[in-house]
Amino acid sequence: MSVSESEARQIISALRSGTVPRLGLHHFATGLDPLLEVFDEELAETAEGSGHGRSKWVRGEYGSGKTFATRLMCARARQNGFATSEVQVSINDTPLHKLETVYRRLMERLTTDADGENAFKAVVDGWLFEIGEEVTRLKGLAETDPSFADAVEQRLDDKLNQLGKEASPFALALRAYHRAMLESDFATAQGLLAWLAGQPLIDRALLSKAHVKGAVDGQAALSFLRGVLVLLRQSGYQGLVLVLDEVETIQRMPNQATRDKCLNVLRQLMDMLQVDQLPGLYLMVTGTPELFDGYKGIKSLQPLYDRVNVRWGDNPLHDNLRATQVRLLPFDQDRLYQVGQRVREIFPAKNDGRVLEKVNDAFLRSLVDQVTEGFGGKVSIAPRHFLRGLVDVMDRVDLREDFDPVAHYRLKIEDADLTPEELEAVKGTERVGDAHEPAARRRRLDG
């Protein structure tokens, strides 16, 4: 599949800074085809009929590519008519037990294929537009017809009645938004939309126009999530893919009661999916093995553990990818080499011939060897630094005719550039502290 120059530049820019690109991941993804095939099947099942929700728990060692995989799956979902949202769980910014914060992050990162990120306004406006289209299509009324406005109001009532069953305040605010837009009261419309998206500190006087009050708190956030799911389905979307990324961070919370609250949120989501209270939702949760097996992880909440536990066989190539929990295979040297080849193919060079000649397959192999040797042979730690180093080399070759990567380049990784896990691999030492407690994680390419 060809890649545009603009897309290629965005991909390479992200890799240059050591982060996961927001788009174009399929151009250099390797080893994920079996999982993606199952994901497509499950998405199709989620989109059918009433949209029975489901979950997929993605397990992988540090460096196995969890963030990459789920971001790639989100891109595929959007191409198949789903909206998506990726929420990175963290102790301070987005603690999992604060449902109102998780909901707010979800809405801030709501993404559609047509409108990109922060798409909530576009979804609501498209929903209102579709109501008018339905009146024209089903009743044959044009906008100039005297009865058109009444017919739209009736159709709006029908839609809101369904929404009101899931989230009454959500429906009331949508009606008030529609009225504000008709009256060109854009300040009120904007404020109501922000409240629907979970933003705090909305003017009380503005909310009173919609006959709603207060902020969207924890349990209300789940009600509003149900409202969003209905709204998406009414707007022609197949559903919502929601990623809760880096959930293992809950294990670092020092207070057991807080950790238990986080785990209960996950259990509650699973229970709601089971009884079809979240129709059209495909929930993905990512975590390291410590999340699933550690004493501070889901194993400490037996009902949740029972819902997601999988008994693994000896050969990971025989895993049941339709199971609730799946594991990603770590990178090996061959897979890292293949990724390097694909990134080289899409690199937007001004001097293509020079880059291909000097950054050849033999050099790619040597760079793989350098980076894996630097991490004590732990290839799973290497992808982020390998790709960052590769882009650095190609930049230099493209810019400087006299630069010879074989003679002039040696990959150097400073301790300050390493996460705790990477530093452990380089130094060959154990981290100070509880061996069962995962170290602090910064944003990274590998997930």
N, C-alpha and C positions, 0 to 999 in steps of 0.2 A: 504494500500500500504506500502510495507516494505521500510525502510530507511537504507542506508549503514552507517557504522560507521563513515566514512569520512564526509558524508553529515550531520550526526547527530552532529558531533563535530563542524562543521562550523555553524550550526544553533544555538547551545547552546552558542558558543563563541560570536555570535552577540547579543543574548539575554542577555548574561552576561554583556555586555557593554552598553545595553540599546538602541540598534539600530535594524533596520529591516534587517533580514538575506537576503542575495542576492539570495538564492536558498532554495528549500524545504519548501516553505510557505504552500503548500497544505497539509502538514502533520499536521498542527495545525490550519488551517483556519476554522472558524465557521460563520454561518449566511450569507454566500455570494453565496450560490448555485443558487438562482434564477437569480441574476445579472450575474453570470458566464455563465449560460445557454444562456441568451440573447446576451452576449458578443460573445460567440462562433458562434451564428447565424449571427451576424453582421460581424464577421471576415470572415465567409464563403461568405457572400455577397460581401465584399470588395475584396475578392480574385477572384471572378467570372469575366469573360469577360474582359472588359477594366479596371476593378479595381476601380470602382467609390469610391472616398474617402468619409469619414464621420467623425463626431466628437462625443465625449461623454464627457460631463462636469460632474465631480464627486464632489458633494457637501456634506460636512459633518462638524459637530462641531469638535473642537479640541478634539482628542482622539477617533474619530469614526473609524479610520483605513484607511484613504485615501491612504497614501503611501503604506501600506500593500496591500490593494486591487488592486491598479494599478500595483504594482510589481508582484503580483500573476497573474494578467491578462497578463502581459508581458511574464511571464514564459509559460503560456498556448499558447500564440501567437507564441512563438518560436518553441514550439512543433508542431505547425500547419504550419510551414514553413515560418513564418514572421521573419524579423529582427526587433529589438526593440531598443529604446533609451530613457533613462530617464534623463530629464534635470530639475534640481532644480533651480527655479527662485530665484534670490536674488538681493538686491539693488546694491551691489558692485561687486560681482563676476560674476553674469550672469543677468544683467538688461534686461528685456524683450524687451525694445525699441531698444536695440543694436542687430539687427538681425545677424550681423556677429559673435557676441559672442555666441548667441544662437545656430547658425549653427555649430560653432566650438565645443561647448559642445556636441551637438548632435553627431557629428562625433567621438569625443573622446570616447563617451559611446555607440557607435553603437555595438550591441550585436547580435550574432547568436547562435543557438543551438549547432552548430558544433565547432565554434571557440571562443565562449565566448565574453568577452568585448574587445573593441578596434579592431573590426573585419574588418575594412575597407580594409586593404591590402589583407586579405584573400578573401574578396568579389571580389575585382578587379582581383586578380590572378585567382580566380575561374571563373570569367567572361571570361578571356582570354583563359583559358583551355577549357571552354565550346565551344568557337568558333572553336577550333581545333576539338573537338568531333563532332560538327555539320557538319563540312566538311567531316569527316570520315563517319558519319552516313548518310548524305544526298547525298553525291557524291561518296561514296565508295572509297575514296582516303586514302592510308596509308601515314604515315609521311615520308616514304622513297620514295614516288612517286615524280618525278621531278616537277609536277605541284601543289604539296601540298601547298607550300609556297604562290604561287600566289592565290590559292583558299582561303587560310586563309586571305590574304590581302583583297580579294574581300568581304568575309563575314564580316571582320572587318569594311570595308567601309559601308556596309549595316547597321550594328549596330550603327556606329558612326553617320551616317546620321540621324537616328532616335533620337539619343542623341543630335545632333547638333540643332535640331528643338527646343529643350527645353533649352539648354545651350551650345552655340557654344564654348566658352572658355573651358568648362568642357570637351567637346569632343576632342578639340585640345590637351589638356593636357593628356588625356587618350592615344591618338595616340602616343604622344611623350614618354609617360611612356612605352608603348609597344616596341617602337623602342629602348629605353634605355636598357630595359631588354634583348632584342635580342643582343645588342652590349655589354652586361655585364657592362654597365655604371651604377652601382648600386647607386652611389652618386646622379646622376641626377634623377634616378628613385625615390629614396627616397624623394628628394626635391620636385618633381612634385606631389607625393602622398600627401605630407604634405600640399602643396598649394591647392590641390583639397579638402582637409579636412578643409580648412579655416585657416590654421596656418599663422600668419603674418611673415614679415621679411624674406621672401625667396629671395635668391640671384637673382638679375635682369638678370645676365648672364645666369643663369640656366633657367629662365622663357623664355628668348628669344629663346631658343632651341625649345620651344613648340609654339612660336609665340603668347604668351600671356604676359600680364603685369599687374602690380598693385596687390593690395590685394583684397580679396573677401569682398566687402563692403556690406551694408545693402540690397539693392535691388538685387545685384548679388547673395547674399546668398539664396534668394528665388528661383532664377533661378537654382542655384546649387542644391538646394533641389529637384527640379523637375528632374534634371539630376540623382541624387542618386536614386530616385524612379524608373526611367526608367532602370538604371543600375541593380537595385535589381530584377526587373521583368525579365530582359534579362538573369539574372544569375540563374533563377529558383526559386527565392523567391516569396512568395505570395504578399508581400508588406512590409510596415513599420508601426509599432505601435510607435508613439511618445508621450511621457508623458511630459507635462509641469506641474511640481509639485510646490505647495505652491505659486500659482499665487497671492494669497491675499497680498503678500508682496508689490505689486505695490502701495497699499493704503498708505504705509508709506513714499512714496516719497513726500518730502515737496513741490515740484514744480508741480503745476497743469498741466502745459504744458507737462511735462515729463510723468505724469500719462496718459494724453490723448494720447501720442504717444504709450504707452504700450497697451492701449485699442484698438487703431487703428491697431496695429499689429495683435491682436486677431480677429478683424473684417475682416482684409485683408485675414487672413488664412481661416476664415469661407467663405468669398466670393469666394476664389480660390477653395475651396472644392465644393462649390455649382455649379461652372461652369466646374468642372472636370479638373482643372489645376494642381491638386495634386493627380493623379491616384494611387491607392494602399496605400494611407495614411489613417491610423486610428489615429486620434488625440484625446488624452485624456488630459483634463485640470482639475486640482484639485483646490479646494478653500473652504474656510469657508463660512458660510452664509453671512458674512459681504461683501465678494467679490461680491455676487449676489444682495444683498439688500442694502448695505451701500451707502451713497451718494458719496463716493470716489471710488466705485467699478463700475461694468459694467452698473449699472443703470444710470450712468452719460453719457453713450454713447448709445443713444436710438436705433440706428440701430443694435448694438451688443446685447443689452438687448432683442430686439424683436426676435433675432435669437435663443436665449438660454433660454428665460423665460418659466417657467412651472407653471401652476396653481395647487397647491397641494390640495389634498383632506384631509379629517380629519384623515383617517387611512393610515399611511405610508405603511402598508402591502398591500394596494391596489394600490400603485404607478405604473405608466406605465414605466417599465424599458426600453422600446424601445424609450422613449423620449430622446431628445438631452441632457437634464439635468436629472440626477438621484441623489437621496440623500441616504447616508448611515445611517443605524440605529445605534444609540450609543450603547455602551456595557451596558449590565445589569449584575447583579451578577451571574445569571445562565450561561450566555455566557462566562463570565470570568472564572468561575469554569470549564467549558468544555475545554477551552483553556489550563488551568492548567493541566487537565488530559492528554491531548494530548502531551503537552511538557514533562510531566513525562514519558510517554510511550517511547519517543525517546531519553531521557537523556542517554548518553553513560556511565553508571555507571560501576565501577569495582565490586561493591557489590550490584547487582540488588535487591536481597532479602531485604537487609537492607533499601535501599531507598524506596522500595514499602511498607515495614512495617511501617517505621517511617514517611514518607511523604505520609500518607494515605488520603483517601477522606475527613475524618473529619478534618485533618490538612489543606487540601486545602480550605475547607469551612472557617475555622478560618482565614486563610491568606487573603482570599477574604474580609472577614469582617473587618480585620485590615486595609487593604489598603483603602477600601472605606470609612471606618469611618474616617481615617486620612484625606481624601479629602472631608469631610463634606457630605458624601453620594453621591457625584458626581462620579458615577462609570466610566463615560466616560473619566475621567482624569486618571484613575488608571492603565490601562493595562501595560504601560511601567514599572512602579515601581513594579507592581505585579509580572510580569515575571522575572524581574531582581532579586527581592527578592526570588522568588521560586527557581531560578537557584542557588542562593547563599546558600539557605538551603540544596538543594540536593548535592551541592559540599561538604558542611560541613559533612553531614551524610555519604556521600561516603568516605570521607577522615578520619573521626574520629568515631571510634566505640562507644565511650562514649557520643557522642553528641546526645541529645534528643531535637528536635525542639520545642516540647510542653513546656518543662521546661526551655530551654536555649535561645530560640529565640523570639525576639520581633522586628517587623519591625520598623526601624527608618529611617526617611527621613529628611535630613537636608535642610534648606532653600536654601543653595548653590546648591543643586541638582535639584532645581525646576525651571521650566520655569515661566515666569510671570503669565500665566494662572493657572498653578498648585499652585503657591504661593497665588493667589487670592482665590482659592478653599480652601486651608488650613486655611488661615487667615480669610476668610469670609469678605474680604474688596474689594472695587473697586480700580482698578488701577488708578494712577494719570494720568490725561490727558483726551483727547477726548474719550468719551464713544463709539463713532462709529469707532474709529481707532484701529485695532488689534495690540496687543503688539508684540514686537520683538520675533521671533521664532528661537529656536536652532534646530539642527537636532534631530529627535526623532523617536521613534518606531511607534507612532500612526498615523503619517501623518497629 
